Each structure stands twice: as structure tokens, then as C-alpha cells.
Amino acid sequence: MNLTPVDGLWTLTTTPLADPNPEPYEQVVVELAGAVAVWPLDAAPGRWPTLTLTDVDEADWLWRWIGPQAHIAVHTAITEGRPGAIEAAIDADEIARVQRLGLGHWLRQWWPTSPTTDIPALDPVLLALELAVLTVHCDAILGDRWDSEPDLLATVSATEVAQVVAAVPAAGALVAELPDEWVPHWTQTELDAVRAGTLAVARRDDYALAAGGTASGSSTAVAHGRSSIDWAAVPPGIFDAAEGSLRWSVDIAQTVRVDLAAQLLTGADPTGLAVWVWSPPLDPQDRSGVGATATLDGAGRATLELPIEPALAWTLPWHQLVAGIGPRRGDHSTARERIRDFVRSRLAGEATFLAEEQAAVDDW
């Protein structure tokens, strides 16, 4: 492997990056003690990541991945400021364990739930339970700021976990590994009952999803269409991840108005998220175009007024209008489709998490 200084830090790599500027949802990232590991999303289990050392002394676990001699060689090379090749005996199993933890958090952050394209949601309680146990297995090498068990389970009740175990018996093995101190908000009676499988629960049927509202037209509408939501610009778990899930219509009255309606996941609250629209100008020399901004209400709707005279609205190229939520960036639809293909392949048989397997069964 190669030890290289990059922007004041040291990086250990085995192959060049396939894409030096991937979207955040195309990577698996884990913050370790004294280092950050980054894998391409589709990397095979146990593949060496791009490992950036932020504090070589803190990364005292590195020998687990590359062997004691290579660890000493890395420490010496960094101390002497000497980049170059490092001979290492890479332990793929140790790496795969941490990589799997990162993938689980990717599922939690980026899974593209979409009722309109038949990508089911993952059970958040089951996934949180799986991640908590994976964190136990990796705890010795994780950084202090890594998502910890309180973040995962603080709002999860004993009843919710018991419901998961009743629906997915294999989850009982996860409960058996869960340290008592990681669920301090449960009583000892609840903890014992969950582990024994004796906590009474009702059938769970609260994971159905439904689409949100649609943009309404009127007799004065001059145009309507759809735009796509940039995943990296919005919080997770709010919008349908399909393309074209942001509908718009242009109406003319005393003003020129654009009505937006986003397709929401059930129970989501997008209140206050920034939305924008932009239309190219009539004059091709004018690159500024015509735009407006607003914020969504709780139903995923917003109305924006464009700063143009109504008479001009009939002549604007409305087919080129673009709408979005969050910061305006470029077109990343190709990357999003790659993620959908990746997720569909996992649902079709490549799943490695119980939450994925259960989602595939429930969707069937």
C-alpha cells in the first residue's frame, strides 16, 4: 500500500480513487480513532478503504488491519515525513467488520425509500438494534464522535424492540448481545422480558407509506411539470426518493405564481425547508434568469411569486423551469439511479442486514 501526504494529513491507499468527487451517498464513511475510512458504496466486503490518518498516535488499533510491523513502519514514516510504499498483511475480516458498520449507517441515512417506485422503507427500530450491536463489535477502534448507542436507541422503547423480535425472531440474538447500560431508559423488568420474549406486544403495522399532496392547477395555469429532489440537499426520511417527486404549476392572475408540492413519506414534516424555482430568461444574453424562493409548509407545499409582469409569463420557456429543495446544485440524477439499482439488487437477494431482508419480505 501507499502512504501519501494529502492536504496536511497522511493517507493509506491500495488503489486510486475511481471517482475523486463522488456524491456523499456513493460512499461508506466511518470515523475511527485517529483516522477516517472511506469506501465506495459497492466495494466488496473487506476491501481496503481510503484511510486518512488524522492522528497516528490515536490510531493505535491500526495493527489490527495491517499487522504490527506495518503499523510500526507507518508510524516511523510519518514521524520522519517519508511517504512511500508500505508492506502490509491486510486483515480483510477486521476491515469488513467496520465496513459493515459504515454500510449500516449508510442504510440509515441514505436508503431511498420510494412508494412510487416500490422501494420499501427499512424498519428503523430493527436497523437501530443491528447498528447498536455492530457498534459493540467495533467499539475499540471507533472515534469519540462516531454515532453511539445513545444516538441509536435513546428514543427506542422496550415495547418497540419486543415488537421487532416478535416479527423477526432472528433479532432476538441481537437483543442478547445488547449491553444493559445501552438502554438505561428501560426498566430491568422490561429488559428481562424483552430478552425472554415475554413482553406483551401488539402486531406492528405502522410502516405503510403513502404519497404526499400534489400540485393543484387552475383555469389560469400556463404550464405544469415535475422536478427531482437532490438527496444531498435535504434531510433523510422526508421525501419520496423517486425522480420527479416535486410537482409544480404556473398560474397567472394579478401575479405570476408557481405552486409546488413535494411527494412526502408518511409522517414526514418538511416545514421550513427552503424551496426555489428558476426559469431561463427570454433574452439568451441574460444569464440570471427569473427565480424565487420560499419555504415548505407541513404538507410539503409552497407558493412562490415570480418577479415578472403577467403579460410576459405567456412567452417564457416554461418547459425549462427548474424547481428544487435546499441548496441548488447540478444534475445528479445518474448517481441517484445508480443508488436505486444498488438498493434493488440488495432487496432482490444481496441484503446483509435483517432490516433489508424484512423490507423485501414485507414488500412482497
Secondary structure, DSSP 8 states (H G I E B T S, - for coil): -EEEEETTEEEEESS--S-SS--GGGEEEEEETTEEEEEETT--TT---EEEES-TTT-TTTHHHH-HHHHHHHHHHHHTT--EE------HHHHHHHHHHHHHHHHHHH---BGGGTB----HHHHHHHHHHHHHHHGGGB-TTS--HHHHHTT--HHHHHHHHHH-GGGHHHHHHS-GGG-TTS-HHHHHHHHHT-S-------------------TTEEEEEEE---GGGS-TTSB--STT-EEEEEEESSSEEEEEEE-B-TT---TT-EEEEEE--SSTT--S-EEEEEE--TTSEEEEEESS-HHHHTTS-GGG-EEEESS-----HHHHHHHHHHHHHIIIII--SHHHHHHHHHH-
